[in-house]
Amino acid sequence: MRFPQTFIDDLRRQADIVRIISDYVPLKKKGANWTACCPFHQEKTPSFSVNPAKDIFYCFGCSKGGSVFNFVMELERLSFPEAIRVVAEKAGVPLPAMEEDARFERRKREGDTVIKLNNWALEWWQEQLRLSTPEAEAARQYITDRGITDETTTLFRLGYAPDRWDALTSELQKRGATTDEIEHSGLVVKKDRGGFYDRFRGRLIFPVMDTQGRPVAFGGRTFTAGGEPKYLNSPETTAYVKGRHLYGLHLSRDEIRRKRFAILVEGYLDLIIPYQHGVHNVVASLGTALTPEQAKLVSRFARQVVVNYDGDSAGIQAAKRATEALLAEDFEVKVLVLPDRADPDEFVRKFGVEAYQERRGKALPHIQFVLDQAMRSRDLLRPAEKAQAVEEVLPFVRAVRNPIQKREYFDMVMASLRVEDADLRTVWQRTLAKPTLGSDRSDDITIREKSARMAAHAQPTIAEQQLLDLIVHDQELRHRILPQLEAADYQELSTAAVFAALKKHGESQAPLDFAALKEELEHDPAAADYVAFLSMGEPQRAEGEAIDEVLAKAETCFAALRIMRIERRLRELKVELTVAEREGRFEEFARLDSEHLDLARLRSQLMSRTEAATIKRALLD
């Protein structure tokens, strides 16, 4: 079931965003906007702004922004339908009948049933852990031996599954669960000849919660000698898909947001012990390779991650794979490798949390970590081994999205690996040409994909900032400028997705709907946030005022973008000409030389049309 789109659009217009947000934070009137200290991050000077005319909010400190629905979803940790209910209730708007979506409803019911049975199972397992039976006492002794307190046991809802084939099954049936519900819950294993038996037996239970604190899956650890496998995990169900959850996030998300970085560990105890000692901005990837979905989940709360996996060879390789996944989502990544191959659990118990935090503060930038691993046990005086080291490190340079950082990391790598100056251009071209880590190679690269690979989250240039600020608030100007823009003018800019969306709606005669535009760009959080930022601006000419002055400004910015595009291609051509000449490809050299001359002539023409100093400022700023 879902709400009709027409109702959602009407509710967005009817809801008083100032009054609703005032229920959460005290707003003060400041000109056309209302301001406050941001509820999403700690600050002393207000940078959070609400614009009632545009029904949108934006924080200039943490870049959170959007509609009233986005605000309620983010602050109350609600789904979109739940946020609609809250906003409708606060606005006094009656909810309509929901539209049928049979497939969605069926899957939701099945997922809710799995979570209901998981809750029953967890409650019962917690009770079993508290019993005075020998096996429960053995489980509690194991917990004590691992340094876990009673308070932490309760906080993380640890339990004990008795070593019997049908103990949990019988309990679930007593509570009213049907055979079909139990069979599809993931809590039992089907027998070949019919029937089923309890999946978890004689194991300490670690519940895996979703961000709302609901048990969606479990991990069971044996604590007896020779018990195999050491860990047993829930299968996928309608409530749980592997690689989409992070252990402990329901407890640590607020601290991660407050500190603006997360510590990523591997296993249950690697999280529980540091958390118990006061390290509350930590999450665990559940012992599997970090997935893009998990990286996106962390990005809702912070953009910096310290990877702290085990210090053995398997942990090092896992840390490198996690770094790949995080770089693909544009995180700032550091890596912490504890001495003596220690994991976070044993290090904190042996040396204390202060020693751990001191080590964490000295975590290596990802590129230094990868360099250290590549140079370990290799002789860089041997050409073959140097080439191996270069090939090992380059993927981690390619994965960096910010072009300036990418080039700086490249220079650092080449200097560390002692690559000769004569080879740098060739290696740099190969670095740019190959796909980034975690991306698919495709001949049909869309504007959005290309911009994400080459410029996502880089700071917009002054030219693109000014041009967007002009055209989003001026419909006539938008209709004059957008038809002149070609995809190549903006596809390598950090704001490419915004330009593409504006081009898509360029012919519309209706005023620009910032909330709808932001929702359209939800697949690209940086672009959506930038739309929210743009929405807080004002038109640069009054209604009815002549367009000449703002048109001249916009055309100057447009010319600057076109010149930047030409200069990028000219730089590429210089490299291609050098390579073609060196390799004796003279026909290609002549073609490239002709293209170089044509582009240089076009650049001169553009410069002559516009005041050179103005364009220079736009380029340099």
C-alpha positions as CSV (number, residue, x, y, z in Angstrom):
1,M,0.0,0.0,0.0
2,R,1.2,3.5,-0.8
3,F,-0.1,7.0,-0.7
4,P,-1.3,8.6,-4.0
5,Q,1.4,10.9,-5.5
6,T,-1.2,13.7,-5.8
7,F,-1.8,13.6,-2.0
8,I,2.0,13.7,-1.3
9,D,2.4,16.8,-3.6
10,D,-0.6,18.5,-2.0
11,L,0.6,17.8,1.5
12,R,4.1,19.2,0.8
13,R,2.4,22.5,-0.3
14,Q,-0.1,22.6,2.6
15,A,2.2,21.7,5.4
16,D,3.8,24.7,7.2
17,I,7.4,23.7,7.2
18,V,8.3,26.4,9.7
19,R,5.7,25.3,12.2
20,I,6.6,21.6,11.9
21,I,10.3,22.1,12.2
22,S,9.6,24.4,15.2
23,D,8.3,21.4,17.0
24,Y,11.8,20.0,17.0
25,V,14.1,23.1,17.1
26,P,13.6,26.7,18.2
27,L,13.6,28.8,15.0
28,K,14.3,32.6,14.8
29,K,13.2,34.9,12.0
30,K,16.0,36.3,10.0
31,G,15.0,38.2,6.8
32,A,13.0,35.9,4.6
33,N,14.2,32.8,6.3
34,W,14.1,31.2,9.8
35,T,17.4,30.0,11.4
36,A,18.5,27.8,14.3
37,C,21.4,25.6,15.4
38,C,21.4,22.5,13.3
39,P,19.7,19.4,14.9
40,F,21.9,17.1,12.8
41,H,25.3,18.2,14.1
42,Q,26.8,20.1,17.0
43,E,27.4,23.8,16.5
44,K,27.4,27.0,18.4
45,T,26.6,29.5,15.6
46,P,23.3,28.8,13.7
47,S,23.8,27.6,10.2
48,F,20.5,25.8,9.8
49,S,18.0,27.7,7.6
50,V,14.3,27.2,6.7
51,N,12.8,29.0,3.7
52,P,9.0,28.9,3.9
53,A,8.5,30.4,0.5
54,K,10.2,27.4,-1.1
55,D,9.2,24.8,1.5
56,I,12.7,23.7,2.1
57,F,15.4,23.6,4.7
58,Y,19.2,23.6,4.4
59,C,22.2,23.5,6.8
60,F,25.3,25.3,5.6
61,G,27.4,23.4,8.2
62,C,26.6,19.8,7.4
63,S,24.8,20.2,4.0
64,K,21.6,18.4,5.1
65,G,18.7,19.7,3.3
66,G,15.4,19.0,1.6
67,S,11.6,19.0,2.1
68,V,9.7,18.7,5.3
69,F,9.5,15.0,4.6
70,N,13.3,14.7,4.5
71,F,13.6,16.6,7.8
72,V,11.2,14.2,9.6
73,M,12.7,11.1,8.1
74,E,16.2,12.1,9.0
75,L,15.5,13.3,12.6
76,E,13.0,10.6,13.6
77,R,14.7,7.8,11.6
78,L,11.4,7.1,9.8
79,S,10.6,5.6,6.4
80,F,9.0,7.8,3.8
81,P,5.4,6.6,4.4
82,E,5.9,7.0,8.1
83,A,7.1,10.6,7.6
84,I,4.1,11.3,5.5
85,R,1.8,10.2,8.4
86,V,3.7,12.4,10.9
87,V,3.6,15.5,8.6
88,A,-0.1,14.9,7.8
89,E,-0.9,14.6,11.6
90,K,1.0,17.8,12.4
91,A,-0.6,19.7,9.5
92,G,-4.1,18.5,10.4
93,V,-4.5,16.9,6.9
94,P,-6.6,13.7,6.8
95,L,-4.9,10.7,5.3
96,P,-6.5,9.3,2.1
97,A,-7.0,5.6,1.4
98,M,-3.8,4.0,0.4
99,E,-3.3,2.6,-3.1
100,E,-2.9,-1.2,-3.6
101,D,0.5,-2.6,-4.1
102,A,0.0,-6.3,-3.6
103,R,3.6,-7.4,-4.1
104,F,5.0,-4.8,-1.7
105,E,2.3,-5.5,0.9
106,R,2.8,-9.3,0.8
107,R,6.6,-8.9,1.2
108,K,6.1,-6.4,4.0
109,R,3.8,-8.7,5.9
110,E,6.2,-11.6,5.5
111,G,9.1,-9.4,6.7
112,D,7.1,-8.2,9.7
113,T,6.3,-11.8,10.6
114,V,9.9,-12.8,10.5
115,I,10.8,-9.9,12.8
116,K,8.0,-10.9,15.2
117,L,9.3,-14.5,15.4
118,N,12.9,-13.1,15.8
119,N,11.7,-11.0,18.7
120,W,10.1,-14.0,20.4
121,A,13.2,-16.1,19.8
122,L,15.5,-13.4,21.2
123,E,13.4,-12.9,24.3
124,W,13.4,-16.6,24.9
125,W,17.2,-16.9,24.3
126,Q,17.8,-14.0,26.8
127,E,15.7,-15.9,29.4
128,Q,17.7,-19.1,28.7
129,L,21.0,-17.2,29.4
130,R,19.7,-16.2,32.8
131,L,18.8,-19.7,33.9
132,S,20.8,-21.6,36.6
133,T,21.4,-24.7,34.4
134,P,25.0,-25.9,33.8
135,E,24.9,-25.0,30.1
136,A,23.6,-21.5,30.8
137,E,26.3,-21.0,33.5
138,A,28.9,-22.2,31.0
139,A,27.6,-19.6,28.5
140,R,27.8,-16.8,31.1
141,Q,31.3,-17.9,32.1
142,Y,32.4,-17.6,28.5
143,I,30.9,-14.1,28.4
144,T,32.8,-13.2,31.6
145,D,36.0,-14.6,30.3
146,R,35.7,-12.4,27.2
147,G,35.5,-9.4,29.5
148,I,31.8,-8.6,28.8
149,T,29.9,-7.1,31.7
150,D,26.3,-7.8,32.7
151,E,25.3,-4.3,31.6
152,T,26.8,-4.8,28.1
153,T,25.2,-8.2,27.8
154,T,21.8,-6.6,28.4
155,L,22.6,-3.6,26.1
156,F,23.5,-5.9,23.2
157,R,20.8,-8.4,24.1
158,L,23.0,-11.4,24.1
159,G,21.3,-14.8,24.6
160,Y,21.9,-18.5,24.8
161,A,20.3,-21.2,22.5
162,P,20.0,-24.5,24.4
163,D,21.7,-27.5,22.8
164,R,18.4,-29.3,21.8
165,W,17.0,-30.0,18.4
166,D,13.5,-28.5,18.9
167,A,13.6,-26.3,22.0
168,L,13.0,-23.0,20.1
169,T,10.5,-24.6,17.7
170,S,8.4,-25.7,20.6
171,E,8.6,-22.3,22.2
172,L,7.5,-20.5,19.0
173,Q,4.6,-22.9,18.5
174,K,3.5,-22.2,22.1
175,R,3.4,-18.5,21.3
176,G,1.2,-19.1,18.3
177,A,3.6,-19.3,15.3
178,T,2.4,-21.5,12.5
179,T,4.5,-24.2,10.9
180,D,4.8,-22.1,7.7
181,E,5.9,-19.0,9.6
182,I,8.6,-20.9,11.5
183,E,9.8,-22.6,8.3
184,H,10.3,-19.2,6.5
185,S,11.8,-17.4,9.5
186,G,15.4,-18.6,9.1
187,L,15.4,-19.9,12.7
188,V,15.1,-23.5,11.6
189,V,16.7,-25.9,9.0
190,K,14.5,-28.1,6.8
191,K,15.1,-31.8,7.0
192,D,15.5,-33.8,3.7
193,R,12.6,-36.1,4.7
194,G,10.3,-33.3,5.9
195,G,10.0,-31.3,9.1
196,F,12.7,-29.0,10.5
197,Y,15.1,-28.5,13.5
198,D,16.5,-25.5,15.3
199,R,19.3,-23.8,13.5
200,F,21.0,-22.4,16.6
201,R,21.8,-25.0,19.3
202,G,24.3,-24.8,22.1
203,R,25.5,-21.3,21.0
204,L,25.9,-17.8,22.4
205,I,23.5,-15.6,20.4
206,F,24.4,-12.2,19.0
207,P,21.3,-10.4,17.5
208,V,21.8,-8.3,14.4
209,M,19.5,-5.2,14.5
210,D,18.3,-2.9,11.8
211,T,18.7,0.9,12.3
212,Q,15.4,0.9,14.1
213,G,16.7,-1.6,16.7
214,R,14.6,-4.6,15.4
215,P,16.2,-8.0,15.3
216,V,16.5,-9.1,11.6
217,A,19.1,-11.8,11.9
218,F,21.4,-13.7,14.4
219,G,24.9,-14.9,14.7
220,G,25.6,-17.9,17.0
221,R,29.0,-18.6,18.4
222,T,30.1,-21.9,19.9
223,F,32.0,-21.7,23.1
224,T,33.0,-25.3,23.6
225,A,36.2,-26.9,22.5
226,G,36.0,-28.4,19.0
227,G,32.7,-26.7,18.2
228,E,32.3,-26.2,14.5
229,P,31.7,-23.9,12.8
230,K,32.8,-21.3,15.2
231,Y,30.1,-18.9,14.0
232,L,26.8,-19.8,12.4
233,N,24.7,-17.0,10.8
234,S,21.1,-16.6,9.8
235,P,20.2,-17.1,6.1
236,E,18.6,-14.4,4.0
237,T,14.9,-13.9,4.7
238,T,12.3,-11.3,3.7
239,A,13.5,-9.2,6.7
240,Y,17.3,-9.7,6.1
241,V,19.5,-9.5,3.1
242,K,23.2,-10.1,3.7
243,G,25.4,-7.1,3.1
244,R,22.7,-4.5,3.9
245,H,23.2,-4.2,7.7
246,L,25.9,-3.2,10.0
247,Y,26.2,-4.7,13.5
248,G,25.8,-2.1,16.3
249,L,24.7,0.8,14.0
250,H,21.4,1.2,15.9
251,L,23.5,2.0,19.0
252,S,26.3,4.0,17.5
253,R,24.7,6.1,14.7
254,D,24.2,9.2,16.9
255,E,27.7,9.1,18.1
256,I,29.0,8.6,14.6
257,R,27.1,11.6,13.4
258,R,28.3,13.7,16.4
259,K,32.0,12.8,15.9
260,R,31.7,12.8,12.1
261,F,33.6,9.6,11.6
262,A,33.0,5.9,12.1
263,I,35.4,3.1,13.1
264,L,34.8,0.0,11.1
265,V,35.7,-3.4,12.6
266,E,35.0,-7.0,11.6
267,G,33.3,-9.1,14.2
268,Y,30.8,-8.9,17.1
269,L,33.4,-8.8,19.9
270,D,35.6,-6.4,18.0
271,L,32.7,-4.0,18.4
272,I,31.3,-4.9,21.8
273,I,34.5,-4.6,23.8
274,P,35.5,-1.1,22.5
275,Y,31.9,0.0,22.9
276,Q,31.9,-1.2,26.5
277,H,35.0,0.9,27.1
278,G,33.6,4.1,25.7
279,V,34.3,3.9,21.9
280,H,30.7,4.4,20.7
281,N,31.3,5.5,17.1
282,V,32.0,1.9,15.9
283,V,30.2,-0.5,13.6
284,A,31.0,-4.0,12.4
285,S,30.7,-5.4,8.9
286,L,29.7,-8.8,10.3
287,G,32.8,-10.7,9.2
288,T,32.0,-10.3,5.5
289,A,33.6,-8.1,2.8
290,L,32.1,-4.6,3.1
291,T,29.4,-4.1,0.5
292,P,28.4,-0.9,-1.4
293,E,25.1,-1.0,0.4
294,Q,26.9,-1.0,3.8
295,A,29.1,1.8,2.7
296,K,26.0,3.8,1.7
297,L,24.5,3.1,5.1
298,V,27.5,4.6,6.9
299,S,27.4,7.6,4.6
300,R,24.0,8.6,6.1
301,F,25.9,9.5,9.3
302,A,29.5,10.4,8.4
303,R,31.9,10.7,5.5
304,Q,35.1,9.6,7.2
305,V,35.9,6.0,8.2
306,V,38.8,4.4,10.1
307,V,39.1,0.8,9.0
308,N,40.3,-1.4,11.9
309,Y,40.3,-5.0,10.9
310,D,42.4,-7.8,12.3
311,G,46.2,-7.4,11.9
312,D,46.8,-10.8,10.3
313,S,47.2,-11.3,6.5
314,A,43.5,-12.1,6.0
315,G,42.5,-9.0,7.9
316,I,44.9,-6.8,5.9
317,Q,43.4,-8.1,2.6
318,A,39.9,-7.5,4.1
319,A,40.9,-3.9,5.0
320,K,42.0,-3.3,1.4
321,R,38.7,-4.6,0.0
322,A,36.8,-2.4,2.5
323,T,38.9,0.6,1.5
324,E,37.9,-0.1,-2.2
325,A,34.2,-0.1,-1.3
326,L,34.5,3.1,0.8
327,L,36.5,5.0,-1.8
328,A,33.9,4.1,-4.4
329,E,31.4,6.0,-2.2
330,D,33.7,9.0,-1.8
331,F,34.7,8.5,1.8
332,E,37.8,9.8,3.4
333,V,39.5,6.6,4.6
334,K,42.2,5.8,7.1
335,V,43.4,2.4,8.1
336,L,44.5,1.3,11.6
337,V,46.6,-1.9,11.9
338,L,47.2,-2.7,15.5
339,P,50.6,-4.2,16.6
340,D,51.3,-7.9,16.9
341,R,48.4,-8.6,14.6
342,A,45.9,-7.8,17.4
343,D,42.2,-7.3,16.8
344,P,40.4,-4.5,18.6
345,D,38.8,-6.8,21.1
346,E,42.1,-8.2,22.5
347,F,44.0,-4.9,22.1
348,V,41.5,-3.0,24.3
349,R,41.3,-5.7,26.9
350,K,45.1,-5.9,27.1
351,F,46.3,-2.3,26.8
352,G,43.1,-0.2,27.6
353,V,41.0,2.2,25.6
354,E,43.4,5.2,25.9
355,A,46.1,3.2,24.2
356,Y,43.6,2.2,21.5
357,Q,42.4,5.8,20.9
358,E,46.0,6.9,20.7
359,R,46.7,4.3,18.0
360,R,43.4,5.3,16.3
361,G,44.5,8.9,16.1
362,K,47.6,7.8,14.2
363,A,45.8,5.7,11.7
364,L,47.3,5.9,8.2
365,P,45.6,7.6,5.2
366,H,44.5,4.9,2.9
367,I,47.1,5.6,0.3
368,Q,49.9,5.3,2.8
369,F,48.5,2.0,4.0
370,V,48.3,0.6,0.5
371,L,51.8,1.9,-0.3
372,D,53.2,0.2,2.8
373,Q,51.6,-3.1,1.8
374,A,52.8,-2.8,-1.8
375,M,56.4,-2.0,-0.8
376,R,56.6,-4.7,1.9
377,S,59.0,-7.5,0.9
378,R,59.5,-6.0,-2.6
379,D,62.8,-4.8,-4.0
380,L,62.0,-1.6,-5.9
381,L,65.4,-1.8,-7.6
382,R,64.1,-4.7,-9.6
383,P,61.9,-3.4,-12.5
384,A,59.5,-6.4,-12.3
385,E,58.8,-5.9,-8.6
386,K,58.5,-2.1,-9.0
387,A,55.9,-2.7,-11.8
388,Q,54.0,-5.1,-9.5
389,A,53.9,-2.5,-6.7
390,V,52.6,0.2,-9.1
391,E,49.9,-2.1,-10.4
392,E,48.8,-2.9,-6.8
393,V,48.5,0.7,-5.8
394,L,47.1,2.4,-8.8
395,P,43.5,1.1,-8.4
396,F,43.3,2.9,-5.1
397,V,44.4,6.2,-6.8
398,R,41.8,5.7,-9.5
399,A,39.1,5.2,-6.9
400,V,39.6,8.7,-5.4
401,R,36.9,10.9,-6.9
402,N,38.2,14.4,-6.2
403,P,40.5,15.1,-9.2
404,I,42.9,17.3,-7.1
405,Q,43.3,14.7,-4.4
406,K,43.6,12.0,-7.1
407,R,46.5,13.9,-8.7
408,E,48.2,14.5,-5.3
409,Y,47.9,10.8,-4.4
410,F,49.3,9.9,-7.8
411,D,52.3,12.1,-7.3
412,M,52.9,10.7,-3.8
413,V,52.7,7.1,-5.1
414,M,55.1,7.8,-8.0
415,A,57.6,9.4,-5.7
416,S,57.4,6.6,-3.1
417,L,57.8,3.9,-5.8
418,R,60.6,5.9,-7.5
419,V,59.0,6.0,-11.0
420,E,61.0,8.0,-13.4
421,D,59.7,11.4,-14.6
422,A,59.7,10.2,-18.2
423,D,57.2,7.5,-17.4
424,L,54.8,9.6,-15.4
425,R,52.6,10.9,-18.2
426,T,52.0,7.4,-19.5
427,V,51.1,6.0,-16.1
428,W,48.8,9.0,-15.3
429,Q,46.9,8.5,-18.6
430,R,46.4,4.8,-17.7
431,T,45.3,5.9,-14.3
432,L,42.6,8.1,-15.7
433,A,41.6,5.7,-18.5
434,K,40.8,2.6,-16.4
435,P,37.5,2.3,-14.5
436,T,37.5,3.0,-10.8
437,L,37.2,0.3,-8.2
438,G,33.7,-1.1,-7.9
439,S,32.5,0.5,-11.1
440,D,31.3,-1.3,-14.3
441,R,33.1,-0.7,-17.6
442,S,30.6,0.3,-20.2
443,D,30.7,2.0,-23.6
444,D,27.4,3.8,-22.7
445,I,28.6,5.9,-19.8
446,T,25.8,8.3,-18.7
447,I,26.5,11.9,-17.7
448,R,25.7,11.0,-14.1
449,E,28.1,8.0,-14.0
450,K,30.9,9.9,-15.7
451,S,30.5,12.9,-13.3
452,A,30.5,10.5,-10.3
453,R,33.7,8.9,-11.5
454,M,35.6,12.0,-12.4
455,A,34.4,14.9,-10.3
456,A,31.8,13.9,-7.7
457,H,32.0,15.9,-4.5
458,A,34.8,18.1,-5.9
459,Q,34.2,21.7,-5.0
460,P,32.2,23.4,-7.8
461,T,34.1,26.2,-9.7
462,I,32.9,29.8,-9.2
463,A,31.7,29.8,-12.9
464,E,29.4,26.8,-12.4
465,Q,28.2,28.1,-9.0
466,Q,27.3,31.5,-10.3
467,L,25.6,30.1,-13.4
468,L,23.5,27.7,-11.5
469,D,22.6,30.4,-8.9
470,L,21.5,32.7,-11.8
471,I,19.4,30.2,-13.8
472,V,17.6,28.3,-11.0
473,H,15.9,31.5,-9.8
474,D,15.2,33.0,-13.2
475,Q,12.9,31.1,-15.6
476,E,13.5,33.4,-18.6
477,L,17.3,33.3,-18.1
478,R,17.0,29.5,-17.8
479,H,15.3,29.3,-21.2
480,R,18.0,31.5,-22.8
481,I,21.0,29.7,-21.4
482,L,20.2,26.0,-21.2
483,P,19.7,25.4,-24.9
484,Q,23.3,26.6,-25.5
485,L,24.7,24.1,-23.0
486,E,26.1,20.9,-24.4
487,A,26.6,17.8,-22.3
488,A,30.3,18.0,-22.8
489,D,30.3,21.5,-21.2
490,Y,29.3,20.1,-17.8
491,Q,29.7,16.3,-17.8
492,E,33.1,16.5,-15.9
493,L,31.9,19.1,-13.4
494,S,30.9,18.2,-9.9
495,T,27.5,19.7,-10.6
496,A,26.9,17.6,-13.7
497,A,23.9,15.8,-12.4
498,V,22.2,19.2,-11.5
499,F,22.8,20.6,-15.0
500,A,21.5,17.4,-16.6
501,A,18.3,17.5,-14.5
502,L,17.8,21.2,-15.4
503,K,18.3,20.4,-19.1
504,K,15.7,17.7,-18.8
505,H,13.2,20.2,-17.5
506,G,14.5,23.0,-19.6
507,E,11.4,23.4,-21.8
508,S,8.9,23.5,-18.9
509,Q,7.0,26.8,-18.4
510,A,6.3,26.1,-14.8
511,P,8.4,27.6,-12.0
512,L,11.2,25.4,-10.8
513,D,10.1,23.0,-8.0
514,F,13.2,22.6,-5.8
515,A,11.7,19.9,-3.6
516,A,10.8,17.8,-6.7
517,L,14.2,18.4,-8.3
518,K,15.9,17.3,-5.1
519,E,13.8,14.1,-4.9
520,E,14.7,13.4,-8.5
521,L,18.4,13.5,-7.6
522,E,18.1,11.3,-4.5
523,H,20.3,8.8,-6.3
524,D,23.1,11.3,-6.0
525,P,23.2,12.7,-2.4
526,A,25.8,15.3,-3.3
527,A,23.7,16.7,-6.1
528,A,20.6,16.6,-4.0
529,D,22.3,18.5,-1.2
530,Y,23.6,21.1,-3.7
531,V,20.0,21.7,-5.0
532,A,18.9,22.3,-1.4
533,F,21.8,24.8,-1.1
534,L,20.8,26.5,-4.4
535,S,17.2,26.8,-3.2
536,M,18.2,29.1,-0.4
537,G,19.3,31.8,-2.8
538,E,17.3,34.6,-4.3
539,P,16.7,35.9,-7.8
540,Q,19.3,38.4,-9.0
541,R,16.8,40.7,-10.7
542,A,13.4,42.0,-9.6
543,E,10.2,40.9,-11.4
544,G,9.8,42.9,-14.6
545,E,13.4,44.2,-14.5
546,A,15.4,44.0,-17.8
547,I,17.3,40.8,-18.3
548,D,20.4,42.4,-19.9
549,E,22.7,42.5,-16.8
550,V,22.0,39.0,-15.5
551,L,22.1,37.6,-19.1
552,A,25.6,39.1,-19.5
553,K,26.7,37.5,-16.2
554,A,25.3,34.1,-17.2
555,E,26.9,34.2,-20.7
556,T,30.3,35.1,-19.0
557,C,29.9,32.0,-16.8
558,F,28.8,29.9,-19.8
559,A,31.9,31.1,-21.7
560,A,34.1,30.2,-18.8
561,L,32.7,26.6,-18.7
562,R,33.2,26.2,-22.4
563,I,36.8,27.5,-22.2
564,M,37.5,25.1,-19.3
565,R,36.1,22.2,-21.4
566,I,38.4,23.3,-24.3
567,E,41.4,23.6,-22.1
568,R,40.9,20.1,-20.7
569,R,40.8,18.7,-24.2
570,L,43.9,20.8,-25.1
571,R,45.8,19.3,-22.2
572,E,44.8,15.8,-23.3
573,L,45.8,16.5,-26.9
574,K,49.3,17.6,-25.8
575,V,49.9,14.1,-24.2
576,E,48.3,12.3,-27.1
577,L,50.5,14.3,-29.6
578,T,53.6,13.4,-27.7
579,V,52.8,9.7,-27.6
580,A,51.8,9.6,-31.3
581,E,55.0,11.3,-32.4
582,R,57.1,9.0,-30.2
583,E,55.4,5.9,-31.6
584,G,55.6,7.1,-35.3
585,R,51.8,7.3,-35.9
586,F,52.1,10.3,-38.2
587,E,48.6,10.2,-39.6
588,E,47.1,10.3,-36.2
589,F,49.6,13.0,-35.2
590,A,48.3,15.2,-38.1
591,R,44.7,14.6,-37.1
592,L,45.4,15.5,-33.5
593,D,47.5,18.5,-34.4
594,S,44.6,19.8,-36.6
595,E,42.1,19.3,-33.7
596,H,44.6,21.2,-31.4
597,L,44.7,24.1,-33.8
598,D,40.9,24.3,-34.2
599,L,40.3,24.2,-30.5
600,A,43.0,26.9,-29.8
601,R,41.4,29.1,-32.4
602,L,37.9,28.5,-30.8
603,R,39.3,29.4,-27.4
604,S,40.7,32.7,-28.7
605,Q,37.3,33.5,-30.2
606,L,35.5,32.9,-27.0
607,M,38.0,35.0,-25.1
608,S,37.5,37.8,-27.5
609,R,33.7,37.8,-27.0
610,T,33.9,38.3,-23.3
611,E,36.0,40.5,-21.1
612,A,39.2,38.5,-20.5
613,A,39.6,39.6,-16.9
614,T,36.1,38.5,-15.9
615,I,36.6,35.0,-17.4
616,K,40.0,34.7,-15.8
617,R,38.4,35.5,-12.3
618,A,35.7,32.9,-12.9
619,L,38.4,30.3,-13.9
620,L,40.8,31.0,-11.1
621,D,38.3,31.4,-8.3
